[in-house]
Amino acid sequence: MFDLEKDAPIYGALASYARSKQASFHTPGHKNYRFSGDFFGIYPFDATEISCTDELYSPEGCIAEAEAKATELFGSYHTFFSAGGASQCVKAALAEFAGEKVIFDRNIHFSAAAAVAFYGIDTVFVCGKNDAKTSLPMPPTAEDIRSAIEKDPDAKAVFLTSPNYFGISADCLAIRKLCDEKNITFIDDNSHGTHYCFCPEMRNSPYDGHHAHVVIDSAHKTLPVMTGGAFLHYNKEISLETVRRRMMAAGSTSPSFPILASLDHGRAVCACDGEKIYSVCCKKIKDLKKKLMLNGFTVADGTNTDPLRLAVYFGEKCEDTAKKLEKNNIYPEMTSSGFIVFIITPFNSNEDLELLEKTLLSFEAVEIVENFNSGFELPPKKMNIRDAFFAEREAVEPLISEGRISAEMISFHHPPCVPLALPGEVITHDLALFMSENGYGKVEVVVESNY
């Protein structure tokens, strides 16, 4: 077992700060006041940039030490800490390609679309096929990426989301080799796959996102880290000062120190016991998947599937089933494409898993409908994302939006899954009808005088 204050240096610095009972004449304004209530116990750890706590964007003390430990654990050229989530990391990583052309998997997070708008990136989109068994969206293959590069040889980077929200991963090793061959940068938004480094069947497999030149880990999703804790890994030589400037521009200059400390602590837990605890958890989930499949349920599974992710098909009964789960105090990650998705980690109790298993098996298995997730053709592009994103906009009813240019990233699910339309794309008849029938609400479109 590790020594918390020694092996997690940011936590150690904050623990020492909290014990010091200092007279605080700096931010934050609560001054570590002991308000009544359990929540306020964290206030003594809520520090700012002073000599004993270090500075995130020019670290020389405990943050520098913590990043060095993370760099060693993940085997990167350098690992940076973020208290602004993976969104801050996505924007910082893409800042390198301002004004350049980048090939994107269509399955991108809103933060990537925002980065494209902010930095004026020229986009090329690649769509993966749907899985033959589940119809779930698959990441692009290496051959898909090769074709895109051949069509747009001036592209400077490839940006993928792998694993995707359903836990399905691309062959990152093959894509890295291809990008090395073409001398372009491979960025993987590995937000849902931080734990792959600690799961024996995924670590160093072709599906491990850490093969990429730049890796974004939303650590709080599957590690014992507070919401907002993320890593940005560079597996290529880079100016540390340049990346820190980009991180500062993409996030707050007042980062949350409790989040940074929990990120440091989560790293220390995984350095000490990660492989053991994640291996045990993967075995439990594998057994649960087998039980569900033996009882007729369709479950996303395969060698390229996240061992911590459970995606169970309920088709048109999906939303009703999710409501029933919540009544039983079970809260899934999301519902999308007929599947209910659960993220399970070693920090779920045995009681949690027993309740989930018992409840799921109490439902009737739903037979999967062929082409249930056939989706839509990519909408035609009429404006670039930047121009549409910053254009004057108006909100209209879905049926009125047909033929108009979207000013927003249209997606039904949060966290956002594959966008149905991005800023600058024309809203088709099928999409307008789909939004109307599914209660999307008003759509933000570009005012016509802007194009």
MOKAVEN-V859003 format. One record per pair of residues at least 6 apart in sequence whose C-alpha atoms are under 7 Angstrom apart, sorted by the first residue. I is the first residue (numbers start at 0). J is the second residue. D is the distance in whole Angstrom. If there is no record, write none. Layout:
# MOKAVEN-V859003
i->I j->J d->D
i->I j->J d->D
This chain:
# MOKAVEN-V859003
i->0 j->271 d->7
i->1 j->271 d->7
i->4 j->10 d->6
i->4 j->11 d->4
i->5 j->11 d->6
i->6 j->267 d->6
i->7 j->65 d->7
i->7 j->263 d->6
i->7 j->264 d->5
i->7 j->267 d->6
i->8 j->61 d->5
i->8 j->64 d->7
i->8 j->65 d->6
i->9 j->61 d->5
i->9 j->62 d->6
i->9 j->65 d->7
i->9 j->260 d->5
i->9 j->263 d->6
i->10 j->260 d->5
i->10 j->264 d->7
i->12 j->51 d->6
i->12 j->52 d->6
i->12 j->61 d->7
i->13 j->44 d->6
i->13 j->52 d->7
i->14 j->44 d->7
i->17 j->43 d->5
i->17 j->44 d->6
i->23 j->30 d->6
i->26 j->47 d->6
i->27 j->46 d->7
i->27 j->47 d->7
i->31 j->42 d->5
i->31 j->43 d->5
i->33 j->39 d->7
i->44 j->257 d->6
i->45 j->256 d->6
i->45 j->257 d->6
i->46 j->256 d->6
i->47 j->256 d->7
i->48 j->54 d->5
i->52 j->61 d->7
i->53 j->59 d->7
i->53 j->60 d->5
i->53 j->61 d->6
i->53 j->62 d->6
i->55 j->62 d->7
i->56 j->243 d->5
i->56 j->247 d->7
i->65 j->263 d->6
i->66 j->78 d->6
i->66 j->79 d->6
i->66 j->80 d->7
i->69 j->78 d->6
i->69 j->266 d->7
i->70 j->76 d->7
i->70 j->77 d->5
i->70 j->78 d->5
i->72 j->270 d->7
i->75 j->232 d->6
i->75 j->233 d->6
i->75 j->234 d->5
i->76 j->233 d->6
i->76 j->234 d->5
i->76 j->235 d->6
i->76 j->236 d->6
i->77 j->232 d->6
i->77 j->233 d->5
i->78 j->230 d->6
i->78 j->231 d->6
i->78 j->232 d->4
i->78 j->233 d->6
i->79 j->230 d->6
i->79 j->231 d->5
i->79 j->232 d->6
i->80 j->229 d->6
i->80 j->230 d->5
i->80 j->231 d->7
i->81 j->228 d->6
i->81 j->229 d->5
i->81 j->230 d->6
i->82 j->227 d->5
i->82 j->228 d->5
i->82 j->229 d->7
i->82 j->254 d->6
i->82 j->255 d->6
i->82 j->258 d->6
i->82 j->259 d->6
i->83 j->227 d->5
i->83 j->228 d->7
i->83 j->250 d->6
i->84 j->217 d->6
i->84 j->227 d->4
i->84 j->228 d->5
i->84 j->229 d->5
i->85 j->190 d->7
i->85 j->215 d->6
i->85 j->216 d->6
i->85 j->217 d->5
i->85 j->229 d->5
i->86 j->110 d->5
i->87 j->246 d->7
i->87 j->249 d->5
i->87 j->250 d->6
i->88 j->215 d->6
i->88 j->231 d->6
i->88 j->246 d->7
i->89 j->110 d->7
i->89 j->111 d->6
i->89 j->215 d->7
i->90 j->110 d->7
i->90 j->111 d->7
i->90 j->114 d->5
i->90 j->249 d->6
i->91 j->242 d->7
i->91 j->245 d->5
i->91 j->246 d->5
i->91 j->249 d->6
i->93 j->114 d->7
i->94 j->118 d->6
i->94 j->245 d->7
i->96 j->120 d->7
i->97 j->118 d->5
i->97 j->119 d->6
i->97 j->120 d->5
i->98 j->118 d->6
i->98 j->119 d->5
i->98 j->120 d->5
i->98 j->121 d->7
i->99 j->120 d->5
i->99 j->121 d->6
i->99 j->155 d->7
i->100 j->120 d->6
i->100 j->121 d->4
i->100 j->122 d->6
i->100 j->153 d->7
i->100 j->154 d->5
i->100 j->155 d->6
i->101 j->120 d->7
i->101 j->121 d->6
i->101 j->122 d->5
i->101 j->123 d->6
i->101 j->154 d->5
i->101 j->155 d->6
i->101 j->156 d->5
i->101 j->157 d->6
i->102 j->122 d->6
i->102 j->123 d->5
i->102 j->124 d->6
i->102 j->154 d->7
i->102 j->156 d->6
i->102 j->157 d->5
i->102 j->158 d->6
i->103 j->122 d->7
i->103 j->123 d->6
i->103 j->124 d->5
i->103 j->125 d->6
i->103 j->157 d->6
i->103 j->158 d->5
i->103 j->159 d->6
i->104 j->124 d->6
i->104 j->125 d->5
i->104 j->126 d->6
i->104 j->139 d->7
i->104 j->158 d->6
i->104 j->159 d->5
i->104 j->160 d->7
i->105 j->124 d->5
i->105 j->125 d->6
i->105 j->126 d->5
i->105 j->417 d->7
i->106 j->160 d->6
i->106 j->416 d->6
i->106 j->417 d->4
i->106 j->418 d->7
i->107 j->160 d->6
i->107 j->417 d->7
i->108 j->415 d->6
i->109 j->415 d->7
i->115 j->384 d->7
i->115 j->385 d->7
i->116 j->384 d->6
i->116 j->385 d->4
i->116 j->388 d->6
i->117 j->385 d->7
i->119 j->385 d->6
i->125 j->139 d->7
i->126 j->139 d->6
i->127 j->136 d->7
i->127 j->137 d->5
i->127 j->138 d->5
i->127 j->139 d->4
i->127 j->140 d->7
i->128 j->136 d->6
i->128 j->137 d->5
i->129 j->135 d->5
i->129 j->136 d->4
i->129 j->137 d->5
i->130 j->136 d->6
i->130 j->137 d->6
i->133 j->299 d->7
i->134 j->370 d->6
i->134 j->371 d->7
i->134 j->372 d->6
i->135 j->372 d->7
i->137 j->167 d->7
i->138 j->161 d->7
i->138 j->168 d->7
i->138 j->169 d->5
i->139 j->169 d->7
i->140 j->169 d->7
i->140 j->170 d->7
i->141 j->173 d->6
i->141 j->174 d->5
i->148 j->154 d->7
i->155 j->183 d->5
i->155 j->184 d->6
i->156 j->183 d->5
i->156 j->184 d->4
i->156 j->185 d->6
i->157 j->184 d->6
i->157 j->185 d->5
i->157 j->186 d->6
i->158 j->185 d->6
i->158 j->186 d->5
i->158 j->187 d->6
i->159 j->186 d->6
i->159 j->187 d->5
i->159 j->188 d->6
i->160 j->187 d->6
i->160 j->188 d->5
i->160 j->189 d->6
i->161 j->167 d->7
i->161 j->168 d->5
i->161 j->169 d->6
i->161 j->187 d->6
i->161 j->188 d->6
i->161 j->189 d->5
i->161 j->208 d->7
i->162 j->168 d->4
i->162 j->169 d->7
i->162 j->189 d->6
i->162 j->191 d->6
i->162 j->192 d->6
i->164 j->416 d->7
i->165 j->310 d->6
i->165 j->340 d->7
i->166 j->304 d->5
i->166 j->305 d->5
i->166 j->308 d->6
i->167 j->303 d->6
i->167 j->304 d->5
i->167 j->305 d->6
i->168 j->206 d->6
i->168 j->303 d->5
i->168 j->304 d->6
i->169 j->206 d->6
i->170 j->205 d->5
i->170 j->206 d->5
i->171 j->205 d->6
i->171 j->206 d->5
i->171 j->207 d->6
i->171 j->208 d->6
i->171 j->210 d->6
i->171 j->211 d->7
i->172 j->205 d->5
i->172 j->206 d->7
i->172 j->210 d->6
i->175 j->185 d->6
i->175 j->210 d->6
i->175 j->211 d->6
i->178 j->184 d->6
i->178 j->185 d->6
i->184 j->212 d->6
i->185 j->211 d->5
i->185 j->212 d->5
i->185 j->213 d->6
i->186 j->211 d->6
i->186 j->212 d->6
i->186 j->213 d->5
i->186 j->214 d->6
i->187 j->208 d->6
i->187 j->211 d->6
i->187 j->213 d->6
i->187 j->214 d->5
i->187 j->215 d->6
i->188 j->214 d->6
i->188 j->215 d->5
i->188 j->216 d->7
i->189 j->208 d->6
i->189 j->214 d->6
i->189 j->215 d->5
i->189 j->216 d->5
i->190 j->215 d->6
i->190 j->216 d->4
i->190 j->217 d->4
i->191 j->217 d->6
i->191 j->220 d->6
i->192 j->216 d->7
i->193 j->216 d->5
i->193 j->217 d->7
i->193 j->218 d->6
i->193 j->221 d->7
i->194 j->221 d->6
i->194 j->222 d->7
i->195 j->201 d->5
i->195 j->202 d->5
i->195 j->207 d->6
i->196 j->202 d->5
i->197 j->273 d->5
i->197 j->274 d->5
i->197 j->277 d->6
i->198 j->274 d->6
i->198 j->277 d->6
i->198 j->278 d->6
i->199 j->278 d->7
i->201 j->207 d->6
i->206 j->303 d->6
i->208 j->214 d->7
i->212 j->233 d->6
i->212 j->234 d->5
i->212 j->235 d->6
i->213 j->232 d->6
i->213 j->233 d->5
i->213 j->234 d->6
i->214 j->231 d->6
i->214 j->232 d->5
i->214 j->233 d->6
i->215 j->230 d->6
i->215 j->231 d->5
i->215 j->232 d->6
i->216 j->229 d->6
i->216 j->230 d->5
i->216 j->231 d->6
i->217 j->228 d->7
i->217 j->229 d->4
i->217 j->230 d->7
i->218 j->224 d->7
i->218 j->228 d->6
i->218 j->229 d->5
i->218 j->230 d->7
i->219 j->225 d->6
i->219 j->226 d->5
i->219 j->227 d->7
i->219 j->228 d->5
i->219 j->229 d->7
i->221 j->344 d->6
i->222 j->265 d->6
i->223 j->265 d->5
i->224 j->261 d->5
i->224 j->262 d->5
i->224 j->265 d->6
i->225 j->258 d->6
i->225 j->261 d->6
i->227 j->258 d->7
i->228 j->258 d->6
i->228 j->259 d->7
i->228 j->262 d->6
i->276 j->345 d->6
i->277 j->345 d->6
i->280 j->344 d->7
i->280 j->345 d->5
i->281 j->306 d->6
i->281 j->307 d->6
i->284 j->307 d->7
i->287 j->356 d->7
i->288 j->298 d->7
i->292 j->298 d->7
i->295 j->364 d->6
i->296 j->311 d->7
i->296 j->312 d->7
i->296 j->364 d->5
i->296 j->365 d->7
i->297 j->311 d->6
i->297 j->312 d->5
i->298 j->310 d->6
i->298 j->311 d->5
i->298 j->312 d->6
i->299 j->310 d->6
i->299 j->311 d->7
i->307 j->342 d->6
i->307 j->343 d->5
i->307 j->344 d->6
i->308 j->341 d->6
i->308 j->342 d->5
i->308 j->343 d->6
i->309 j->340 d->6
i->309 j->341 d->5
i->309 j->342 d->7
i->310 j->338 d->6
i->310 j->339 d->6
i->310 j->340 d->4
i->310 j->341 d->6
i->311 j->338 d->5
i->311 j->339 d->5
i->311 j->340 d->7
i->312 j->337 d->6
i->312 j->338 d->4
i->312 j->339 d->6
i->312 j->365 d->7
i->313 j->337 d->6
i->313 j->338 d->6
i->313 j->365 d->5
i->314 j->337 d->4
i->314 j->338 d->7
i->314 j->365 d->7
i->314 j->367 d->7
i->315 j->337 d->6
i->317 j->334 d->7
i->317 j->337 d->6
i->317 j->338 d->6
i->317 j->339 d->7
i->318 j->334 d->7
i->324 j->330 d->7
i->331 j->339 d->7
i->331 j->340 d->6
i->331 j->341 d->5
i->332 j->340 d->6
i->332 j->341 d->5
i->332 j->342 d->6
i->333 j->339 d->6
i->333 j->340 d->5
i->334 j->340 d->6
i->335 j->412 d->7
i->336 j->372 d->6
i->378 j->420 d->7
i->378 j->424 d->6
i->378 j->425 d->6
i->378 j->426 d->7
i->378 j->427 d->7
i->379 j->424 d->6
i->379 j->425 d->6
i->380 j->423 d->6
i->380 j->424 d->4
i->380 j->425 d->6
i->381 j->423 d->6
i->381 j->424 d->6
i->381 j->425 d->7
i->382 j->423 d->4
i->382 j->424 d->7
i->383 j->423 d->5
i->384 j->422 d->5
i->384 j->423 d->5
i->387 j->406 d->5
i->387 j->422 d->5
i->387 j->423 d->5
i->387 j->445 d->6
i->388 j->406 d->5
i->388 j->407 d->7
i->388 j->422 d->6
i->390 j->445 d->6
i->390 j->449 d->7
i->391 j->445 d->6
i->391 j->446 d->6
i->392 j->406 d->7
i->392 j->443 d->6
i->392 j->444 d->5
i->392 j->445 d->4
i->392 j->446 d->5
i->393 j->443 d->5
i->393 j->444 d->6
i->393 j->445 d->6
i->393 j->446 d->6
i->394 j->441 d->6
i->394 j->442 d->5
i->394 j->443 d->4
i->394 j->444 d->6
i->395 j->441 d->5
i->395 j->442 d->5
i->395 j->443 d->6
i->396 j->440 d->7
i->396 j->441 d->5
i->396 j->442 d->6
i->397 j->431 d->5
i->397 j->434 d->6
i->397 j->435 d->5
i->397 j->441 d->6
i->397 j->442 d->6
i->398 j->431 d->5
i->398 j->432 d->6
i->398 j->435 d->6
i->400 j->426 d->7
i->400 j->431 d->6
i->400 j->442 d->7
i->401 j->426 d->5
i->401 j->427 d->6
i->401 j->428 d->5
i->401 j->431 d->6
i->402 j->425 d->6
i->402 j->426 d->5
i->402 j->427 d->6
i->403 j->425 d->6
i->403 j->426 d->6
i->403 j->444 d->6
i->404 j->423 d->6
i->404 j->424 d->5
i->404 j->425 d->4
i->404 j->426 d->6
i->404 j->444 d->6
i->404 j->445 d->6
i->405 j->421 d->7
i->405 j->422 d->5
i->405 j->423 d->6
i->405 j->424 d->6
i->405 j->425 d->6
i->405 j->426 d->6
i->405 j->443 d->6
i->405 j->444 d->4
i->405 j->445 d->6
i->406 j->422 d->4
i->406 j->423 d->6
i->406 j->443 d->5
i->406 j->444 d->5
i->406 j->445 d->5
i->407 j->421 d->6
i->407 j->422 d->5
i->407 j->443 d->6
i->408 j->418 d->6
i->408 j->420 d->6
i->408 j->421 d->4
i->408 j->422 d->6
i->409 j->418 d->6
i->409 j->419 d->5
i->409 j->420 d->5
i->409 j->421 d->6
i->410 j->416 d->7
i->410 j->418 d->5
i->410 j->419 d->6
